[in-house]
């Protein structure tokens, strides 16, 4: 069926435009080979990679100074190259057909970094309702739904609510990002969270301010653990 559809609706690599890529549905091998996967060494908590040779588990200075509310965070790749382009098109260009490829990256990262973990709920970082209305969808919720289906855990987009609009984090410092999202999220009591293991999903993680505030809200609601996974690391 896919081959038949490709005749009339040819797939093109989001990176270079070559038709009918085989590595992923919309990412060819050459572009994926040029991508920058997040690999060790990185902080055992926040997953932030570091330069140099480190042959043991370690905690970065930021996490040592103030331990994050989440129990671990990992990202599949750097926010550049074909991965960055795919995320920008998903987020700003309504390219929802790219979600399965990006969810596959999340799934591969999850299998590599959290092989022994089982999660009760997959929870996306929410958008404020005004931004969601303008965009038409929440890209994190799209990714969480696709990932939840792959691992057999229900996606729960209603567990968290962004209770106030926030400015874009793009050009803010780490301190400004934390202030920007402080108290912006709230746990909605639709499901009992006591003892639940949560997988929190977003498209990009930079300083971790957003996912940290989300994890605090989920822990306040009773979650036993909150692990974070994102497609890219900014």
C-alpha positions as CSV (number, residue, x, y, z in Angstrom):
1,X,0.0,0.0,0.0
2,X,2.8,2.4,0.9
3,X,4.6,1.8,-2.4
4,X,1.3,2.3,-4.3
5,X,0.6,5.6,-2.5
6,X,4.2,6.8,-3.1
7,X,3.5,6.7,-6.9
8,X,0.8,9.4,-6.5
9,X,2.0,11.1,-3.3
10,X,5.8,10.7,-3.4
11,X,7.5,11.2,0.0
12,X,10.5,13.6,0.2
13,X,13.2,13.8,2.8
14,X,12.6,16.9,5.0
15,X,16.3,17.6,4.9
16,X,17.4,17.3,1.3
17,X,14.2,16.7,-0.7
18,X,15.3,13.3,-2.1
19,X,12.2,11.2,-3.0
20,X,11.2,8.0,-1.2
21,X,13.7,8.0,1.7
22,X,14.1,4.7,3.3
23,X,15.7,5.3,6.7
24,X,12.5,6.9,8.0
25,X,9.4,7.9,6.2
26,X,10.6,11.5,5.7
27,X,14.3,11.4,6.6
28,X,16.9,9.8,4.3
29,X,20.0,8.0,5.4
30,X,22.4,10.7,4.3
31,X,20.6,13.4,6.3
32,X,20.2,11.2,9.3
33,X,23.9,10.3,9.2
34,X,24.7,14.0,9.4
35,X,22.4,14.4,12.5
36,X,23.9,14.8,15.9
37,X,22.5,12.2,18.3
38,X,22.9,13.1,22.0
39,X,25.5,10.6,23.3
40,X,27.4,10.1,26.5
41,X,29.0,11.6,28.4
42,X,26.1,13.6,29.8
43,X,24.6,14.5,33.2
44,X,22.9,11.5,34.8
45,X,20.0,13.7,35.8
46,X,19.3,16.3,33.1
47,X,21.0,14.6,30.2
48,X,23.0,17.7,29.2
49,X,26.0,16.4,27.2
50,X,29.5,17.6,28.1
51,X,32.8,17.6,26.1
52,X,35.7,15.4,27.1
53,X,36.1,11.9,28.4
54,X,34.0,10.9,31.4
55,X,34.0,7.2,32.1
56,X,31.5,7.2,35.1
57,X,28.1,8.5,36.0
58,X,28.1,12.2,37.0
59,X,25.8,15.0,38.0
60,X,26.4,18.4,36.4
61,X,27.0,21.6,38.4
62,X,23.5,22.9,37.7
63,X,21.8,19.8,39.0
64,X,24.2,19.5,41.9
65,X,23.3,23.1,42.9
66,X,19.6,22.6,42.7
67,X,18.3,19.1,42.0
68,X,15.5,19.2,39.4
69,X,12.0,18.0,40.2
70,X,12.1,15.3,37.5
71,X,14.0,12.0,38.0
72,X,15.8,12.1,34.7
73,X,15.8,13.7,31.3
74,X,17.0,12.5,27.9
75,X,16.9,13.8,24.4
76,X,17.4,11.9,21.1
77,X,19.4,14.4,19.1
78,X,20.7,17.9,18.9
79,X,18.4,20.7,17.7
80,X,20.2,21.1,14.4
81,X,20.3,19.6,10.9
82,X,17.4,17.5,9.7
83,X,16.0,17.0,13.3
84,X,15.8,20.7,13.8
85,X,14.2,21.3,10.5
86,X,11.6,18.5,11.0
87,X,10.7,20.0,14.4
88,X,10.3,23.5,13.0
89,X,8.1,22.2,10.3
90,X,6.0,20.2,12.8
91,X,5.7,23.1,15.2
92,X,5.2,26.0,12.9
93,X,4.4,24.5,9.5
94,X,1.6,22.1,10.5
95,X,3.6,19.2,9.1
96,X,1.9,16.6,11.2
97,X,3.0,13.8,8.8
98,X,6.5,14.2,10.4
99,X,5.2,13.1,13.8
100,X,5.7,9.3,13.3
101,X,9.3,9.7,12.3
102,X,10.0,12.0,15.3
103,X,8.1,9.6,17.6
104,X,10.3,6.8,16.4
105,X,13.3,8.9,17.5
106,X,11.7,9.2,20.9
107,X,11.0,5.5,21.1
108,X,14.6,4.6,20.2
109,X,15.9,7.0,22.8
110,X,13.5,5.6,25.4
111,X,14.6,2.1,24.7
112,X,18.3,3.0,24.9
113,X,18.1,5.2,28.0
114,X,15.2,3.8,30.1
115,X,15.2,0.2,29.1
116,X,14.0,-1.1,32.5
117,X,11.4,1.6,33.1
118,X,7.6,1.2,32.7
119,X,5.4,4.2,32.6
120,X,1.7,4.5,33.6
121,X,1.0,7.7,31.7
122,X,2.6,9.6,28.9
123,X,2.0,13.3,29.5
124,X,2.8,16.1,27.0
125,X,3.9,19.6,28.1
126,X,0.8,21.6,27.5
127,X,0.2,24.7,25.4
128,X,-1.8,27.6,26.7
129,X,-5.3,27.4,25.2
130,X,-4.8,30.7,23.3
131,X,-1.6,29.5,21.6
132,X,-3.1,26.1,20.9
133,X,-6.1,27.8,19.3
134,X,-3.8,29.8,17.0
135,X,-1.6,26.8,16.1
136,X,-4.5,24.3,15.9
137,X,-2.7,21.6,17.8
138,X,-0.1,21.0,20.5
139,X,3.0,19.4,18.9
140,X,4.1,17.8,22.2
141,X,0.6,16.1,22.5
142,X,0.9,14.8,19.0
143,X,4.3,13.3,19.8
144,X,3.1,11.9,23.2
145,X,0.2,10.2,21.6
146,X,2.3,8.5,18.9
147,X,4.9,7.4,21.5
148,X,2.3,6.2,23.9
149,X,0.9,3.9,21.2
150,X,4.4,2.5,20.6
151,X,5.1,1.6,24.3
152,X,1.5,0.7,25.2
153,X,1.0,3.5,27.8
154,X,-2.0,5.9,27.6
155,X,-1.3,9.4,26.5
156,X,-2.9,11.8,29.0
157,X,-2.9,15.4,27.6
158,X,-5.4,16.5,30.2
159,X,-3.3,15.9,33.3
160,X,-1.4,19.2,33.0
161,X,-2.8,22.6,32.2
162,X,-0.9,25.8,31.4
163,X,-2.8,28.3,33.5
164,X,-1.2,31.4,32.2
165,X,0.3,32.4,28.8
166,X,4.1,32.7,28.7
167,X,6.4,34.5,26.3
168,X,8.5,32.3,23.9
169,X,11.6,31.0,25.6
170,X,13.8,31.3,22.5
171,X,15.8,34.4,23.3
172,X,15.7,34.2,27.1
173,X,18.5,33.4,29.5
174,X,18.3,30.4,31.9
175,X,17.2,32.7,34.7
176,X,14.6,34.4,32.6
177,X,13.3,31.1,31.3
178,X,12.7,29.9,34.9
179,X,10.9,33.1,35.8
180,X,8.9,33.0,32.6
181,X,7.4,29.6,33.3
182,X,7.2,29.8,37.1
183,X,3.8,28.6,38.4
184,X,2.5,28.4,34.8
185,X,1.4,24.8,35.0
186,X,-1.2,23.0,37.2
187,X,-2.1,19.4,37.7
188,X,-5.8,18.8,36.7
189,X,-7.3,16.1,39.0
190,X,-8.8,13.9,36.3
191,X,-6.8,10.8,37.2
192,X,-5.3,9.6,40.5
193,X,-1.6,10.3,40.3
194,X,-0.6,8.7,43.6
195,X,2.2,6.2,42.9
196,X,2.0,6.7,39.1
197,X,5.1,6.7,36.9
198,X,5.0,9.6,34.4
199,X,6.8,10.0,31.1
200,X,6.8,13.7,30.3
201,X,7.2,14.5,26.6
202,X,8.2,17.7,24.8
203,X,9.7,18.6,21.4
204,X,12.8,20.5,22.6
205,X,14.6,20.8,25.9
206,X,17.1,23.7,26.4
207,X,17.6,24.7,30.0
208,X,14.9,22.4,31.3
209,X,13.0,25.1,33.0
210,X,9.7,24.2,31.4
211,X,9.8,20.5,32.1
212,X,11.1,21.1,35.6
213,X,8.0,23.2,36.5
214,X,5.8,20.6,34.9
215,X,7.5,17.9,37.0
216,X,6.9,19.9,40.1
217,X,3.2,20.1,39.4
218,X,3.0,16.4,38.7
219,X,4.9,15.5,41.8
220,X,2.6,17.8,43.8
221,X,-0.3,15.8,42.4
222,X,1.2,12.7,43.8
223,X,3.3,11.2,41.0
224,X,5.9,8.7,42.2
225,X,8.3,9.6,39.4
226,X,8.6,11.8,36.4
227,X,11.1,11.1,33.6
228,X,11.4,13.5,30.7
229,X,12.1,12.7,27.0
230,X,12.4,15.1,24.2
231,X,13.2,14.8,20.5
232,X,15.9,17.4,20.6
233,X,18.3,19.2,23.0
234,X,18.7,22.9,22.3
